[in-house]
Amino acid sequence: MLLSERLEQVYAGPQGPDVAAFFDFDGTLIHGFSAVDFYLDRIRSGKVGPLEAIRTTVMAVRGVETEEDFEKLVAIGLSGLDGHHMDDVSAVGERVFAKKLAARVYPEAWQLVQAHHRMGHTVVLASSATRFQLEAAARTLGIDHVLSTALEAGEDGVLTGRADGPTLWRAGKARAVRDFAELHGVDLAASYAYSNGNEDIDFLSQVGFPAATTPEDRLREHATSEGWPVLDFRSRGLPSVATIARSAAAMGGILTGIGTGAAFGLLNGSRRTAISSIMALSSEYSLALAGVKVDIVGEQHVWEQRPAVFVFNHQSQLDVFVICYLLRRDFTGVAKQELTKDPIFGPVFRFAGVAFVDRQGGRNPRDALAPAVAKLRDGISVVIAPEGTRSLTPTLGTFKTGAFHLAREAGVPVVPVVIRNAGELMWRDALTVKPGTVQVAVLPPIDVSAWPADQIRNKTREVQALFEDTLAHWPGEPRPAPKEPAPPKQTPARKAPAKKAPAKKAPAKKTAAKKTAAKKTASKKTASKKSASTRRRTAE
């Protein structure tokens, strides 16, 4: 099954929190196994003793076939946490996710999680791992519910090195899903589950709509025989030799573009021609040599109103080349004032016409923006990433208001540029580029001139929501079907006067009817609030 077909299936199904989507973690949401990264982190920190290393190696060589084997392996791993405080172990989890695991989140899995969020489903991360391995990923993906192997700890928060109950592996995970469904009123027959492991056949069997994602052999065979969808995600592992060679060629393309563009500038006696030529040619040569294609939707909006402030979501170093390829000419970026003193970036940025902005506190914001405003008034567009830094996953960071203040001050529109798939081809800290297609959606220009100063933050959130909606529902791809309004229902209170009853008892019946109606109304309001709460969490 194609990912788009699964998304269509999700969007065509029922909405609401009584439908759940259960996601396994290792091999399903991320490429590989998080336990390996945590173990290597402990080795580097000198926290793995010789005995633990030997026992772990022996178990790994023997393999894990039964639940008893898995319990023994977990016991060995957890024993190394004896005496450590939960806060310290949580900090390790945050660090390992940021440095290692975030790069391996499957973009396809992220799209599925976002689709279930959009449908108001109860999204659950279910794994045999500990919560310390899962919390950072769950928070980044907006998953509120985590089912994991619990750890025993004292009242002071110090771990004992033992599991607090059974591990969530094989039958344990399936049982945890059933218990969760009963506790939260989830309809398992209408729910979804995703996993890659052979041991999760029972887990997947608990729901009405299971899917095997990049599955191991036995699960693939079982899924095929049962008619379950099989989704194969693109590998997030080490780059191939061909990818490394292409990436090296792309670096050569950048240098070629710089040389050719500089020559054009010299021939025309124009620094602006040199800059525009360098931007256009370097991006075009490097992307072509790396095997990266750019699929643009709404390209006409790039040229409708210029100069403009172009805002884009930033996840990858590849974004810079995509933006240069898209805008071609007459644009620049914004850098902090301190970089003028940098011996490398200072001269390069000054030659490129970058607008240096003083972002230190104490200055009048209007004065701080003056260099960028001057660029815009000279006919040069400005490009800004409102998140401020590259995000770890496709999940957007919080948009800052600076770009919108700038556009308002200069009297130019804001043009949203939504970039998809760039992080899939080149993660934010990667040195190589994988071949593929980067999708870009340029949205219509936004007139910010009439935005009240005290509403800019709220308006900025609206623009961020526009980015989130575009990433979740790419132009031309399936969207959730609009929910049809339920027909009005008559309450028993309206029928009460028609009943023939003794005059003395009628008021009591009316009162009872009103109470019944009030209870139903209150129940509806409560349900409505819960639904609204779910939608708010999804939107956030």
C-alpha positions as CSV (number, residue, x, y, z in Angstrom):
1,M,0.0,0.0,0.0
2,L,1.2,3.5,-0.8
3,L,1.4,6.1,2.0
4,S,-1.1,8.2,0.2
5,E,-3.6,5.3,0.2
6,R,-3.2,4.8,3.9
7,L,-3.7,8.6,4.5
8,E,-6.9,8.4,2.4
9,Q,-8.1,5.5,4.5
10,V,-7.5,7.5,7.7
11,Y,-9.2,10.6,6.4
12,A,-12.2,8.6,5.2
13,G,-12.7,6.9,8.6
14,P,-14.4,8.1,11.8
15,Q,-13.2,11.1,13.7
16,G,-12.9,11.7,17.4
17,P,-11.0,10.5,20.5
18,D,-12.8,7.1,20.8
19,V,-10.6,6.1,17.8
20,A,-7.0,5.5,18.7
21,A,-3.8,5.1,16.7
22,F,-1.1,3.0,18.4
23,F,2.5,3.4,17.2
24,D,5.5,1.2,18.0
25,F,8.7,3.2,18.4
26,D,11.9,1.3,17.4
27,G,11.8,0.5,13.7
28,T,8.4,2.1,13.3
29,L,8.6,5.8,14.2
30,I,12.4,5.8,14.0
31,H,14.9,3.9,11.9
32,G,16.9,1.4,14.0
33,F,16.8,0.7,17.7
34,S,17.1,3.4,20.4
35,A,18.5,1.0,23.0
36,V,21.7,0.8,21.0
37,D,22.2,4.6,21.1
38,F,21.4,4.7,24.8
39,Y,23.9,1.9,25.4
40,L,26.6,3.5,23.4
41,D,26.0,6.8,25.3
42,R,26.5,4.9,28.6
43,I,29.7,3.3,27.2
44,R,31.1,6.7,26.2
45,S,30.2,8.0,29.7
46,G,32.1,5.1,31.3
47,K,28.9,3.8,33.0
48,V,29.0,0.2,31.6
49,G,31.0,-2.2,33.7
50,P,32.8,-5.3,32.4
51,L,30.2,-7.7,33.9
52,E,27.3,-5.9,32.3
53,A,29.1,-5.7,28.9
54,I,29.8,-9.5,29.0
55,R,26.2,-10.4,30.0
56,T,24.8,-8.1,27.3
57,T,27.0,-9.5,24.6
58,V,26.1,-13.1,25.5
59,M,22.4,-12.3,25.4
60,A,22.8,-10.5,22.0
61,V,24.7,-13.5,20.5
62,R,22.1,-16.0,21.8
63,G,19.2,-13.8,20.5
64,V,15.8,-13.1,21.9
65,E,13.1,-15.6,21.1
66,T,10.8,-15.8,24.1
67,E,9.3,-13.3,26.6
68,E,11.6,-14.8,29.2
69,D,14.7,-14.0,27.1
70,F,13.5,-10.5,26.7
71,E,12.9,-10.1,30.4
72,K,16.4,-11.2,31.1
73,L,17.9,-8.8,28.5
74,V,15.9,-5.9,30.0
75,A,17.0,-6.9,33.5
76,I,20.6,-6.7,32.5
77,G,20.1,-3.2,30.9
78,L,18.1,-1.8,33.7
79,S,20.6,-3.0,36.4
80,G,23.0,-0.3,35.1
81,L,20.5,2.4,36.1
82,D,20.6,1.4,39.8
83,G,21.3,4.4,42.0
84,H,20.7,7.0,39.2
85,H,18.0,9.7,39.7
86,M,15.2,9.8,37.2
87,D,15.9,13.4,36.3
88,D,19.5,12.5,35.3
89,V,18.2,9.6,33.1
90,S,15.6,11.9,31.5
91,A,18.4,14.4,30.6
92,V,20.3,11.5,28.9
93,G,17.1,10.7,26.9
94,E,16.8,14.3,25.7
95,R,20.4,14.4,24.6
96,V,20.3,11.1,22.8
97,F,17.1,12.1,21.0
98,A,18.5,15.4,19.9
99,K,21.9,14.1,18.7
100,K,21.0,10.7,17.3
101,L,17.3,9.7,17.1
102,A,15.7,12.8,15.7
103,A,17.7,12.4,12.5
104,R,16.1,8.9,12.1
105,V,12.4,9.8,12.5
106,Y,10.7,8.4,9.4
107,P,9.0,11.3,7.6
108,E,6.3,8.9,6.5
109,A,5.6,7.9,10.1
110,W,5.5,11.6,11.0
111,Q,2.8,12.2,8.3
112,L,0.7,9.3,9.7
113,V,0.9,10.7,13.2
114,Q,-0.1,14.2,12.0
115,A,-3.0,12.6,10.0
116,H,-4.4,10.9,13.1
117,H,-4.0,14.2,15.1
118,R,-6.0,16.0,12.5
119,M,-8.8,13.5,12.8
120,G,-8.9,14.0,16.5
121,H,-7.8,10.5,17.3
122,T,-6.1,9.4,20.5
123,V,-2.5,8.9,19.5
124,V,-0.5,6.5,21.6
125,L,3.2,5.6,21.6
126,A,3.4,1.9,22.7
127,S,6.8,0.4,23.2
128,S,8.8,-2.1,25.3
129,A,11.3,0.7,25.9
130,T,11.4,2.9,29.0
131,R,9.7,6.3,29.1
132,F,13.2,7.9,29.2
133,Q,13.8,6.6,25.7
134,L,10.4,7.8,24.5
135,E,9.5,11.1,26.2
136,A,11.5,13.4,23.9
137,A,10.1,11.8,20.8
138,A,6.6,11.8,22.1
139,R,6.7,15.5,23.0
140,T,8.2,16.4,19.6
141,L,5.5,14.5,17.7
142,G,2.7,15.8,19.9
143,I,1.9,12.4,21.4
144,D,0.2,12.7,24.8
145,H,-0.1,9.0,25.7
146,V,2.9,6.8,26.2
147,L,2.7,3.1,27.1
148,S,6.2,1.8,28.2
149,T,8.1,-0.5,30.5
150,A,7.9,1.1,33.9
151,L,10.9,1.4,36.1
152,E,11.0,1.0,39.9
153,A,12.1,4.0,41.9
154,G,12.2,5.1,45.5
155,E,10.3,8.1,46.9
156,D,13.4,10.2,46.3
157,G,13.3,9.5,42.6
158,V,16.3,7.2,42.6
159,L,16.0,4.2,40.4
160,T,16.5,0.7,41.8
161,G,17.6,-0.9,38.5
162,R,14.5,-3.1,38.2
163,A,11.3,-3.0,36.1
164,D,8.1,-2.1,38.0
165,G,5.9,-4.8,36.6
166,P,6.0,-6.8,33.3
167,T,7.7,-5.4,30.2
168,L,5.6,-4.3,27.2
169,W,6.8,-6.9,24.8
170,R,4.7,-9.3,22.7
171,A,1.8,-10.3,24.9
172,G,2.6,-7.5,27.4
173,K,2.2,-4.8,24.8
174,A,-1.1,-6.3,23.5
175,R,-2.4,-6.4,27.0
176,A,-1.4,-2.8,27.7
177,V,-3.3,-1.8,24.5
178,R,-6.5,-3.5,25.7
179,D,-6.2,-2.0,29.2
180,F,-5.7,1.5,27.7
181,A,-8.7,1.1,25.5
182,E,-10.9,0.0,28.4
183,L,-9.7,2.9,30.6
184,H,-10.1,5.6,27.9
185,G,-13.2,4.3,26.1
186,V,-11.4,3.5,22.9
187,D,-13.1,1.5,20.2
188,L,-10.4,-1.0,19.2
189,A,-12.4,-2.2,16.2
190,A,-12.3,1.3,14.7
191,S,-8.7,2.0,15.8
192,Y,-5.3,1.8,14.0
193,A,-1.9,0.3,14.9
194,Y,1.6,0.4,13.3
195,S,4.7,-1.7,13.9
196,N,7.6,-3.4,12.1
197,G,8.5,-6.2,14.4
198,N,7.8,-9.9,14.3
199,E,7.0,-9.8,18.0
200,D,4.1,-7.3,17.5
201,I,1.7,-9.5,15.5
202,D,-0.5,-9.8,18.7
203,F,-0.2,-6.1,19.2
204,L,-1.4,-5.3,15.7
205,S,-4.2,-7.9,16.0
206,Q,-5.9,-5.9,18.7
207,V,-7.2,-3.2,16.3
208,G,-9.4,-3.1,13.3
209,F,-6.9,-1.3,11.0
210,P,-3.4,-2.6,11.6
211,A,-0.5,-1.8,9.3
212,A,3.0,-3.4,9.0
213,T,5.6,-0.7,8.4
214,T,8.9,-1.7,6.8
215,P,8.3,-5.1,8.5
216,E,10.6,-7.9,9.4
217,D,10.2,-11.1,7.3
218,R,7.7,-13.0,9.5
219,L,5.5,-10.0,10.1
220,R,5.5,-9.2,6.3
221,E,4.4,-12.8,5.6
222,H,1.7,-12.6,8.3
223,A,0.5,-9.2,7.1
224,T,0.3,-10.4,3.5
225,S,-1.7,-13.5,4.5
226,E,-4.1,-11.5,6.6
227,G,-4.6,-8.8,4.0
228,W,-3.0,-6.1,6.3
229,P,-1.5,-3.1,4.5
230,V,2.3,-3.1,4.2
231,L,4.0,0.3,4.2
232,D,7.7,0.4,3.3
233,F,9.5,3.6,4.5
234,R,12.6,5.0,3.0
235,S,15.8,4.1,4.9
236,R,17.2,6.7,7.3
237,G,20.5,4.8,7.9
238,L,24.0,5.5,6.8
239,P,24.6,7.1,3.3
240,S,25.6,4.9,0.4
241,V,28.9,5.3,-1.5
242,A,26.9,6.8,-4.4
243,T,25.3,9.3,-2.1
244,I,28.7,10.4,-0.7
245,A,30.0,10.7,-4.3
246,R,27.0,12.8,-5.3
247,S,27.4,15.1,-2.2
248,A,31.1,15.7,-3.1
249,A,30.1,16.6,-6.7
250,A,27.4,19.0,-5.3
251,M,30.2,20.8,-3.4
252,G,32.1,21.1,-6.6
253,G,28.9,22.5,-8.2
254,I,28.7,25.2,-5.5
255,L,32.3,26.3,-6.3
256,T,31.6,26.3,-10.1
257,G,28.5,28.4,-9.5
258,I,30.5,30.9,-7.4
259,G,33.2,31.2,-10.1
260,T,30.8,31.6,-13.0
261,G,28.5,34.0,-11.2
262,A,31.5,36.2,-10.2
263,A,32.7,36.2,-13.8
264,F,29.2,37.5,-14.9
265,G,29.4,40.2,-12.3
266,L,32.8,41.3,-13.5
267,L,31.8,41.4,-17.1
268,N,28.8,43.5,-16.3
269,G,30.5,45.7,-13.7
270,S,27.7,44.9,-11.2
271,R,28.0,43.4,-7.7
272,R,24.3,42.8,-7.7
273,T,24.5,40.8,-11.0
274,A,27.4,38.8,-9.4
275,I,25.4,38.0,-6.3
276,S,22.2,37.0,-8.1
277,S,24.2,34.9,-10.6
278,I,26.1,33.1,-7.8
279,M,22.9,32.4,-5.9
280,A,21.1,31.0,-8.9
281,L,23.9,29.0,-10.5
282,S,25.3,27.6,-7.3
283,S,21.9,26.2,-6.2
284,E,21.1,24.9,-9.7
285,Y,24.5,23.1,-10.2
286,S,24.7,21.7,-6.7
287,L,21.1,20.4,-6.6
288,A,21.4,18.8,-10.0
289,L,24.7,17.1,-9.1
290,A,23.3,15.8,-5.8
291,G,20.3,14.3,-7.7
292,V,17.8,16.6,-6.0
293,K,14.7,17.8,-7.9
294,V,12.5,20.6,-6.7
295,D,8.7,20.3,-7.3
296,I,7.1,23.7,-6.8
297,V,3.4,24.4,-6.3
298,G,2.3,28.1,-6.6
299,E,5.5,29.4,-8.2
300,Q,3.6,32.3,-9.5
301,H,3.4,33.8,-6.0
302,V,7.2,34.2,-6.0
303,W,6.9,37.0,-8.6
304,E,3.5,38.5,-7.9
305,Q,4.7,41.1,-5.4
306,R,8.4,41.9,-5.0
307,P,10.1,43.0,-3.0
308,A,8.6,40.9,-0.2
309,V,9.6,39.2,3.1
310,F,9.8,35.5,2.3
311,V,9.3,33.2,5.3
312,F,10.1,29.5,5.3
313,N,10.2,26.6,7.6
314,H,13.8,25.5,8.4
315,Q,14.8,21.9,9.0
316,S,17.8,21.2,6.7
317,Q,21.0,22.8,5.3
318,L,19.4,22.0,2.0
319,D,16.8,24.7,2.6
320,V,19.3,27.4,1.7
321,F,19.9,25.9,-1.8
322,V,16.2,25.3,-2.4
323,I,15.4,29.0,-1.5
324,C,18.2,30.2,-3.8
325,Y,16.8,28.0,-6.6
326,L,13.3,29.3,-6.0
327,L,13.9,33.1,-5.7
328,R,16.8,33.3,-8.2
329,R,17.6,37.0,-7.9
330,D,17.3,40.2,-5.9
331,F,17.0,38.8,-2.4
332,T,19.1,38.6,0.7
333,G,19.0,37.3,4.2
334,V,19.3,38.7,7.7
335,A,22.2,38.1,10.1
336,K,22.9,39.2,13.7
337,Q,25.1,42.3,14.0
338,E,27.9,40.3,15.8
339,L,28.7,38.4,12.6
340,T,30.2,41.5,11.1
341,K,33.3,40.9,13.3
342,D,33.6,37.2,12.2
343,P,36.8,36.9,10.1
344,I,35.1,34.4,7.7
345,F,31.4,35.1,7.6
346,G,31.7,38.8,8.0
347,P,33.3,39.6,4.6
348,V,31.3,37.0,2.8
349,F,27.9,38.3,4.2
350,R,28.9,41.9,3.5
351,F,29.7,41.0,-0.1
352,A,26.3,39.2,-0.4
353,G,24.5,42.2,0.8
354,V,23.1,40.6,4.0
355,A,21.2,42.9,6.3
356,F,22.8,42.9,9.7
357,V,20.3,43.4,12.5
358,D,21.1,44.3,16.1
359,R,19.1,41.8,18.1
360,Q,20.5,42.8,21.5
361,G,18.0,44.2,24.0
362,G,17.8,47.9,24.9
363,R,17.5,49.3,21.3
364,N,14.4,50.7,19.7
365,P,13.0,47.8,17.7
366,R,12.4,50.1,14.7
367,D,16.0,51.2,14.7
368,A,17.1,47.5,15.0
369,L,15.1,46.6,11.8
370,A,16.3,49.7,9.9
371,P,19.0,47.9,7.8
372,A,16.6,45.2,6.6
373,V,13.9,47.8,5.9
374,A,16.4,49.8,3.8
375,K,17.1,46.6,1.7
376,L,13.4,46.2,1.1
377,R,12.9,49.8,0.1
378,D,15.8,49.4,-2.3
379,G,13.9,46.6,-4.1
380,I,15.7,43.7,-2.5
381,S,13.5,41.0,-0.9
382,V,14.5,39.5,2.5
383,V,14.4,35.9,3.4
384,I,13.8,34.8,7.1
385,A,13.2,31.5,8.9
386,P,10.7,32.6,11.6
387,E,11.5,29.5,13.7
388,G,15.0,31.0,14.3
389,T,16.8,27.7,14.0
390,R,16.6,24.4,12.3
391,S,14.1,22.1,13.9
392,L,14.9,18.5,14.8
393,T,11.9,16.9,12.9
394,P,9.3,18.1,10.5
395,T,7.3,19.4,13.5
396,L,7.5,23.2,13.3
397,G,9.1,25.3,16.0
398,T,7.4,28.4,17.4
399,F,7.4,31.2,14.9
400,K,8.9,34.5,16.0
401,T,7.4,37.8,15.1
402,G,10.5,39.6,13.7
403,A,9.8,38.9,10.0
404,F,6.2,40.2,10.3
405,H,7.3,43.4,12.1
406,L,9.8,43.9,9.3
407,A,7.3,43.5,6.5
408,R,4.8,45.8,8.3
409,E,7.4,48.5,8.8
410,A,8.6,48.3,5.2
411,G,5.1,48.2,3.7
412,V,5.7,44.9,1.8
413,P,3.8,41.6,1.9
414,V,4.9,38.3,3.6
415,V,5.1,35.4,1.2
416,P,5.0,31.9,3.0
417,V,7.3,29.3,1.5
418,V,6.5,25.8,2.8
419,I,9.3,23.3,2.3
420,R,8.6,19.6,2.6
421,N,11.0,16.6,2.4
422,A,14.3,18.6,2.7
423,G,15.0,17.1,6.1
424,E,14.4,13.7,4.6
425,L,17.1,14.2,2.0
426,M,19.5,16.1,4.3
427,W,19.0,16.2,8.0
428,R,20.0,19.4,9.8
429,D,23.5,18.2,10.9
430,A,24.2,15.9,7.9
431,L,27.2,16.3,5.6
432,T,25.7,14.3,2.7
433,V,22.6,14.7,0.5
434,K,20.4,11.8,-0.6
435,P,18.9,12.0,-4.1
436,G,15.2,12.7,-4.2
437,T,12.5,15.4,-4.6
438,V,12.0,18.4,-2.4
439,Q,8.4,19.7,-2.5
440,V,7.8,23.4,-2.1
441,A,4.5,25.2,-1.8
442,V,4.5,29.0,-2.2
443,L,1.4,30.4,-0.7
444,P,-0.3,33.7,-1.7
445,P,1.3,36.9,-0.4
446,I,-0.1,38.1,2.9
447,D,-0.8,41.8,3.4
448,V,0.4,42.7,6.9
449,S,0.1,46.5,6.6
450,A,-3.2,46.6,8.4
451,W,-2.2,44.3,11.2
452,P,-2.6,46.1,14.6
453,A,0.7,46.2,16.5
454,D,-0.9,44.5,19.5
455,Q,-2.2,41.6,17.3
456,I,1.1,40.7,15.5
457,R,1.8,37.8,17.8
458,N,-1.7,36.3,17.3
459,K,-1.4,36.9,13.5
460,T,2.0,35.2,13.5
461,R,0.4,32.1,15.1
462,E,-2.2,32.1,12.3
463,V,0.6,32.0,9.7
464,Q,2.2,29.2,11.6
465,A,-1.1,27.3,11.6
466,L,-1.2,27.9,7.8
467,F,2.2,26.2,7.5
468,E,1.1,23.3,9.7
469,D,-2.0,22.8,7.6
470,T,-0.1,22.8,4.4
471,L,2.5,20.3,5.7
472,A,-0.3,18.0,6.9
473,H,-2.4,18.3,3.8
474,W,-0.1,19.0,0.9
475,P,-1.8,20.6,-2.2
476,G,-3.4,17.8,-4.2
477,E,-3.2,15.2,-1.5
478,P,-6.2,13.8,0.5
479,R,-7.7,15.8,3.3
480,P,-10.2,14.9,6.1
481,A,-13.8,14.7,4.8
482,P,-15.9,17.5,6.3
483,K,-17.9,16.2,9.2
484,E,-21.7,16.4,8.5
485,P,-23.7,18.1,11.2
486,A,-25.9,15.8,13.2
487,P,-29.7,16.3,12.8
488,P,-31.4,18.1,15.6
489,K,-32.9,15.9,18.2
490,Q,-36.1,16.5,20.1
491,T,-35.9,16.3,23.9
492,P,-38.4,14.5,26.1
493,A,-39.3,17.9,27.6
494,R,-41.1,19.0,24.5
495,K,-43.4,15.9,24.6
496,A,-44.2,16.2,28.2
497,P,-47.2,18.7,27.9
498,A,-48.9,16.3,25.4
499,K,-49.0,13.5,28.0
500,K,-52.2,13.1,29.9
501,A,-51.3,13.1,33.5
502,P,-52.9,14.2,36.8
503,A,-52.7,18.0,37.2
504,K,-50.8,17.7,40.5
505,K,-48.1,15.4,39.1
506,A,-47.6,17.4,35.9
507,P,-45.2,19.9,37.4
508,A,-43.1,17.1,38.8
509,K,-42.9,15.5,35.4
510,K,-41.9,18.8,33.8
511,T,-39.2,19.2,36.4
512,A,-38.0,15.6,35.8
513,A,-38.1,16.3,32.1
514,K,-36.1,19.4,32.5
515,K,-33.6,17.6,34.7
516,T,-33.3,14.9,32.1
517,A,-32.8,17.5,29.4
518,A,-30.3,19.4,31.5
519,K,-28.3,16.3,32.2
520,K,-28.2,15.5,28.4
521,T,-27.3,19.1,27.6
522,A,-24.5,19.0,30.3
523,S,-23.3,15.7,28.9
524,K,-23.2,17.1,25.4
525,K,-21.4,20.2,26.6
526,T,-18.8,18.0,28.4
527,A,-18.3,15.9,25.3
528,S,-18.1,19.0,23.2
529,K,-15.4,20.4,25.6
530,K,-13.5,17.2,25.4
531,S,-13.6,17.2,21.6
532,A,-12.6,20.9,21.5
533,S,-9.7,20.1,23.9
534,T,-8.6,17.4,21.6
535,R,-8.7,19.7,18.6
536,R,-6.8,22.4,20.5
537,R,-4.0,20.0,21.4
538,T,-3.9,18.8,17.8
539,A,-3.6,22.4,16.5
540,E,-0.9,23.3,19.0
